[in-house]
Structures are given as C-alpha cells and as structure tokens.
Amino acid sequence: MGEQAKGETDPHLGNSVTPGSDLMDVSLIRRTLAVVAIAPLALLSACGDDAGPEVERSYDVELRIDDSGDDYKFVAVGEVPDFTVGDEVTFIVENTGTLNHDFQVQAPDGDVVGLAPAVAPGDSMEVTAFLGQVGIYRLNCLVDDHLTQHDMQTLIEVAPLTVES
C-alpha cells in the first residue's frame, strides 16, 4: 500500500485518511461486514419456530413382545388408533419374551425417530416418536438377527391429516 498524505481520499474506502486512522477504518469495516453477515441469520432465527413440530394428538400405544416362534413380533395390547401425520405417540413396550430386545421407530424416509436400548425379559421400554410424515413407519428390533432372521418388525401406516368441516 502506498503512502497517502493527511486528508487524502483513499479510492477503495472513499474516506479521508489520517495518520493512525486506517486501522480504525479497517476495524470499522470488519465490524460492519460482520453485522451485515450476521443480520440475515438473526432474522431467519427470529422468524423460525423453535417450538418444534406441531403435535395434533398425543397418546400411548402399548405393545408386548412375542419371541416364542420363528417370527418374533410386537403385539398390540388393546385398541390401536388410526395413526395420522402430526401424532406424537409413546410406545410402551413390555418384553414378555425370553430374549433381550430393543425398539426402533423408523420413518418412511429412513430416519430413526425413536429408539430404546435393549431390555431384558420382564422389563419395559418407552419411546416417544413424532409421526411427521405420511407413509409406512417400521417398528423394529435390531438386537442380533431379530430383524433379519426373525422378521421382528411391525409396519404402521400414517395417513394424512384430514380437517373436518
């Protein structure tokens, strides 16, 4: 950078340059650029909904585990509701089998939306999952070969939300 006389205008900055002021100008420019870069992010976060997904209904579904045959399964205890998008479901799973089992809820796009670690026979586990997509959800056990060899999964269909008029 060449030397500039006091009071001379810097063609890049468009302001007067005085001894010692060029550092302050650079600092001011950096702060201004930082504010300009951050401001849109602040606006986006202010407009965003930090409350999470909108829950239409919340309820529990009780399941028990049956591993007595070649195919292991999750069996509903009581009435099972019609699942609709926007539901928040707490699956309460009682391990009534003879082996350890875990529980995973997998959304139609493959994302895992709920997971409980394996529990021993006689124990229970709870998983709360938000059903945010229309389609087929998979309730799986991933312990050992329970899914691959014993087909331990239950499919549930989540329908679109219908608005009654």
Contacts in CASP RR format, 6 or more apart in sequence:
PFRMAT RR
TARGET T0000
AUTHOR 0000-0000-0000
METHOD contacts of the structure
MODEL  1
MGEQAKGETDPHLGNSVTPGSDLMDVSLIRRTLAVVAIAPLALLSACGDD
AGPEVERSYDVELRIDDSGDDYKFVAVGEVPDFTVGDEVTFIVENTGTLN
HDFQVQAPDGDVVGLAPAVAPGDSMEVTAFLGQVGIYRLNCLVDDHLTQH
DMQTLIEVAPLTVES
4 10 0 8 1.000
4 17 0 8 1.000
6 17 0 8 1.000
6 18 0 8 1.000
6 19 0 8 1.000
7 16 0 8 1.000
7 17 0 8 1.000
7 18 0 8 1.000
8 16 0 8 1.000
8 17 0 8 1.000
9 15 0 8 1.000
9 16 0 8 1.000
9 17 0 8 1.000
10 17 0 8 1.000
10 22 0 8 1.000
13 25 0 8 1.000
13 29 0 8 1.000
15 25 0 8 1.000
17 25 0 8 1.000
53 86 0 8 1.000
53 130 0 8 1.000
53 132 0 8 1.000
54 86 0 8 1.000
55 86 0 8 1.000
55 87 0 8 1.000
55 88 0 8 1.000
55 130 0 8 1.000
56 84 0 8 1.000
56 85 0 8 1.000
56 86 0 8 1.000
56 87 0 8 1.000
56 161 0 8 1.000
57 84 0 8 1.000
57 86 0 8 1.000
57 87 0 8 1.000
57 88 0 8 1.000
58 87 0 8 1.000
58 88 0 8 1.000
58 89 0 8 1.000
58 90 0 8 1.000
59 81 0 8 1.000
59 87 0 8 1.000
59 88 0 8 1.000
59 89 0 8 1.000
59 90 0 8 1.000
60 89 0 8 1.000
60 90 0 8 1.000
60 91 0 8 1.000
60 92 0 8 1.000
61 76 0 8 1.000
61 80 0 8 1.000
61 81 0 8 1.000
61 89 0 8 1.000
61 90 0 8 1.000
61 91 0 8 1.000
61 92 0 8 1.000
62 76 0 8 1.000
62 77 0 8 1.000
62 78 0 8 1.000
62 92 0 8 1.000
62 93 0 8 1.000
62 94 0 8 1.000
63 74 0 8 1.000
63 75 0 8 1.000
63 76 0 8 1.000
63 77 0 8 1.000
63 91 0 8 1.000
63 92 0 8 1.000
63 93 0 8 1.000
63 94 0 8 1.000
63 139 0 8 1.000
63 154 0 8 1.000
64 74 0 8 1.000
64 75 0 8 1.000
64 77 0 8 1.000
64 93 0 8 1.000
64 94 0 8 1.000
64 95 0 8 1.000
64 96 0 8 1.000
65 72 0 8 1.000
65 73 0 8 1.000
65 74 0 8 1.000
65 75 0 8 1.000
65 93 0 8 1.000
65 94 0 8 1.000
65 95 0 8 1.000
65 96 0 8 1.000
65 97 0 8 1.000
65 101 0 8 1.000
65 141 0 8 1.000
66 72 0 8 1.000
66 73 0 8 1.000
66 74 0 8 1.000
66 75 0 8 1.000
66 96 0 8 1.000
66 97 0 8 1.000
67 97 0 8 1.000
67 98 0 8 1.000
67 99 0 8 1.000
67 101 0 8 1.000
67 146 0 8 1.000
67 150 0 8 1.000
67 152 0 8 1.000
68 97 0 8 1.000
68 98 0 8 1.000
70 150 0 8 1.000
71 150 0 8 1.000
71 151 0 8 1.000
71 152 0 8 1.000
72 101 0 8 1.000
72 141 0 8 1.000
72 146 0 8 1.000
72 150 0 8 1.000
72 151 0 8 1.000
72 152 0 8 1.000
73 152 0 8 1.000
73 154 0 8 1.000
74 93 0 8 1.000
74 103 0 8 1.000
74 139 0 8 1.000
74 141 0 8 1.000
74 152 0 8 1.000
74 153 0 8 1.000
74 154 0 8 1.000
77 94 0 8 1.000
81 87 0 8 1.000
82 159 0 8 1.000
83 89 0 8 1.000
83 131 0 8 1.000
83 137 0 8 1.000
83 156 0 8 1.000
83 157 0 8 1.000
83 158 0 8 1.000
83 159 0 8 1.000
84 131 0 8 1.000
84 158 0 8 1.000
84 159 0 8 1.000
84 160 0 8 1.000
84 161 0 8 1.000
84 162 0 8 1.000
85 131 0 8 1.000
85 132 0 8 1.000
85 133 0 8 1.000
85 134 0 8 1.000
85 158 0 8 1.000
85 159 0 8 1.000
85 160 0 8 1.000
85 161 0 8 1.000
86 130 0 8 1.000
86 131 0 8 1.000
86 132 0 8 1.000
86 161 0 8 1.000
87 130 0 8 1.000
87 131 0 8 1.000
87 158 0 8 1.000
88 128 0 8 1.000
88 129 0 8 1.000
88 130 0 8 1.000
88 131 0 8 1.000
89 128 0 8 1.000
89 129 0 8 1.000
89 131 0 8 1.000
90 126 0 8 1.000
90 127 0 8 1.000
90 128 0 8 1.000
91 103 0 8 1.000
91 105 0 8 1.000
91 126 0 8 1.000
91 127 0 8 1.000
91 128 0 8 1.000
91 129 0 8 1.000
91 139 0 8 1.000
92 124 0 8 1.000
92 125 0 8 1.000
92 126 0 8 1.000
93 101 0 8 1.000
93 103 0 8 1.000
93 116 0 8 1.000
93 124 0 8 1.000
93 125 0 8 1.000
93 126 0 8 1.000
93 127 0 8 1.000
94 122 0 8 1.000
94 124 0 8 1.000
95 101 0 8 1.000
95 119 0 8 1.000
95 120 0 8 1.000
95 121 0 8 1.000
95 122 0 8 1.000
95 123 0 8 1.000
95 124 0 8 1.000
95 125 0 8 1.000
96 121 0 8 1.000
96 122 0 8 1.000
97 121 0 8 1.000
97 122 0 8 1.000
98 121 0 8 1.000
99 121 0 8 1.000
99 143 0 8 1.000
99 146 0 8 1.000
100 118 0 8 1.000
100 119 0 8 1.000
100 120 0 8 1.000
100 121 0 8 1.000
100 143 0 8 1.000
101 118 0 8 1.000
101 119 0 8 1.000
101 141 0 8 1.000
101 143 0 8 1.000
101 146 0 8 1.000
101 152 0 8 1.000
102 115 0 8 1.000
102 116 0 8 1.000
102 117 0 8 1.000
102 118 0 8 1.000
102 119 0 8 1.000
102 125 0 8 1.000
102 141 0 8 1.000
102 142 0 8 1.000
102 143 0 8 1.000
103 115 0 8 1.000
103 116 0 8 1.000
103 125 0 8 1.000
103 127 0 8 1.000
103 139 0 8 1.000
103 140 0 8 1.000
103 141 0 8 1.000
104 112 0 8 1.000
104 114 0 8 1.000
104 115 0 8 1.000
104 116 0 8 1.000
104 127 0 8 1.000
104 138 0 8 1.000
104 139 0 8 1.000
104 140 0 8 1.000
104 141 0 8 1.000
104 142 0 8 1.000
105 112 0 8 1.000
105 113 0 8 1.000
105 114 0 8 1.000
105 115 0 8 1.000
105 127 0 8 1.000
105 129 0 8 1.000
105 137 0 8 1.000
105 138 0 8 1.000
105 139 0 8 1.000
106 112 0 8 1.000
106 113 0 8 1.000
106 137 0 8 1.000
106 138 0 8 1.000
106 139 0 8 1.000
106 140 0 8 1.000
107 113 0 8 1.000
107 131 0 8 1.000
107 132 0 8 1.000
107 133 0 8 1.000
107 137 0 8 1.000
108 133 0 8 1.000
108 134 0 8 1.000
108 135 0 8 1.000
108 136 0 8 1.000
108 137 0 8 1.000
108 158 0 8 1.000
109 133 0 8 1.000
113 129 0 8 1.000
113 130 0 8 1.000
113 131 0 8 1.000
113 132 0 8 1.000
113 137 0 8 1.000
114 127 0 8 1.000
114 128 0 8 1.000
114 129 0 8 1.000
115 127 0 8 1.000
116 125 0 8 1.000
116 126 0 8 1.000
116 127 0 8 1.000
117 125 0 8 1.000
118 143 0 8 1.000
119 125 0 8 1.000
129 137 0 8 1.000
131 137 0 8 1.000
131 158 0 8 1.000
132 158 0 8 1.000
133 158 0 8 1.000
134 158 0 8 1.000
134 159 0 8 1.000
134 160 0 8 1.000
135 157 0 8 1.000
135 158 0 8 1.000
135 159 0 8 1.000
136 155 0 8 1.000
136 156 0 8 1.000
136 157 0 8 1.000
136 158 0 8 1.000
137 155 0 8 1.000
137 156 0 8 1.000
137 157 0 8 1.000
137 158 0 8 1.000
138 153 0 8 1.000
138 154 0 8 1.000
138 155 0 8 1.000
139 153 0 8 1.000
139 154 0 8 1.000
139 155 0 8 1.000
139 156 0 8 1.000
140 147 0 8 1.000
140 152 0 8 1.000
140 153 0 8 1.000
141 147 0 8 1.000
141 152 0 8 1.000
141 153 0 8 1.000
146 152 0 8 1.000
147 153 0 8 1.000
END
